[in-house]
């Protein structure tokens, strides 16, 4: 779904980048200089807007999604 959204945004003239959180560490497990934490932070700083997508688990977003938002 995120890749499809990115393609549509590009067709509309936007620059779209995606981030896969599958290897994002849990908070306080690693230093803030961890490469995946740095990548996410850089993308957030770069962006003018964000579209978030998460699979549904038991009627809610996944835990890793909630952690990213926090």
Contact map, one row per residue, 1 for C-alpha under 8 A:
1111100000000000000000000000000000000000000000000000100000000000000000
1111110000000000010000000000000000000000000000000001100000000000000000
1111111000000000010000000000000000000000000000000000000000000000000000
1111111100000000000000000000000000000000000000000000000000000000000000
1111111110000000000000000000000000000000000000000000000000000000000000
0111111111000001110000000000000000000000000000000000000000000000000000
0011111111100001000000000000000000000000000000000000000000000000000000
0001111111110000000000000000000000000000000000000000000000000000000000
0000111111111111000000000000000000000000000000000000000000000000000000
0000011111111111000000000000000000000000000000000000000000000000000000
0000001111111100000000000000000000000000000000000000000000000000000000
0000000111111100000000000000000000000000000000000000000000000000000000
0000000011111110000000000000000000000000000000000000000000000000000000
0000000011111111000000000000000000000000000000000000000000000000000000
0000000011001111100000000000000000000000000000000000000000000000000000
0000011011000111110000000000000000000000000000000000000000000000000000
0000010000000011111000000000000000000000001000000000000000000000000000
0110010000000001111100000000000000000000000000000000000000000000000000
0000000000000000111110000000000000000001000000000000000000000000000000
0000000000000000011111100000000000000000000000000000000000000000000000
0000000000000000001111110000000000000000000000000000000000000001000000
0000000000000000000111110000000000000000000000000000000000000000000000
0000000000000000000111111000000000010000000000000000000000000000000000
0000000000000000000011111100000000011000000000000000000000000000000000
0000000000000000000000111110110000011000000000000000000000000000000000
0000000000000000000000011111110000000000000000000000000000000001001000
0000000000000000000000001111110000000000000000000000000000000000001000
0000000000000000000000000111111000000000000000000000000000000000000000
0000000000000000000000001111111000000000000000000000000000000000000000
0000000000000000000000001111111101000000000000000000000000000000000000
0000000000000000000000000001111111000000000000000000000000000000000000
0000000000000000000000000000011111001100000000000000000000000000000000
0000000000000000000000000000001111101100000000000000000000000000000000
0000000000000000000000000000011111111100000000000000000000000000000000
0000000000000000000000000000000011111110000000000000000000000000000000
0000000000000000000000111000000001111111000000000000000000000000000000
0000000000000000000000011000000111111111100000000000000000000000000000
0000000000000000000000000000000111111111110000000000000000000000000000
0000000000000000000000000000000000111111111000000000000000000000000000
0000000000000000001000000000000000011111111100000000000000000000000000
0000000000000000000000000000000000001111111110000000000000000000000000
0000000000000000000000000000000000000111111111000000000000000000000000
0000000000000000100000000000000000000011111111100000000000000000000000
0000000000000000000000000000000000000001111111100000000000000000000000
0000000000000000000000000000000000000000111111100000000000000000000000
0000000000000000000000000000000000000000011111110000000000000000000000
0000000000000000000000000000000000000000001111111100000000000000000000
0000000000000000000000000000000000000000000001111100000000000000000000
0000000000000000000000000000000000000000000000111110000000000000000000
0000000000000000000000000000000000000000000000111111000000000000000000
0000000000000000000000000000000000000000000000001111100000000000000000
0100000000000000000000000000000000000000000000000111110000000000000000
1100000000000000000000000000000000000000000000000011111000000000000000
0000000000000000000000000000000000000000000000000001111100001100100000
0000000000000000000000000000000000000000000000000000111110001100000000
0000000000000000000000000000000000000000000000000000011111111100000000
0000000000000000000000000000000000000000000000000000001111111100000000
0000000000000000000000000000000000000000000000000000000111110000000000
0000000000000000000000000000000000000000000000000000000111111000000000
0000000000000000000000000000000000000000000000000000000111111100000000
0000000000000000000000000000000000000000000000000000011110111110110000
0000000000000000000000000000000000000000000000000000011110011111110000
0000000000000000000000000000000000000000000000000000000000001111111000
0000000000000000000010000100000000000000000000000000000000000111111100
0000000000000000000000000000000000000000000000000000010000001111111110
0000000000000000000000000000000000000000000000000000000000001111111111
0000000000000000000000000110000000000000000000000000000000000011111111
0000000000000000000000000000000000000000000000000000000000000001111111
0000000000000000000000000000000000000000000000000000000000000000111111
0000000000000000000000000000000000000000000000000000000000000000011111
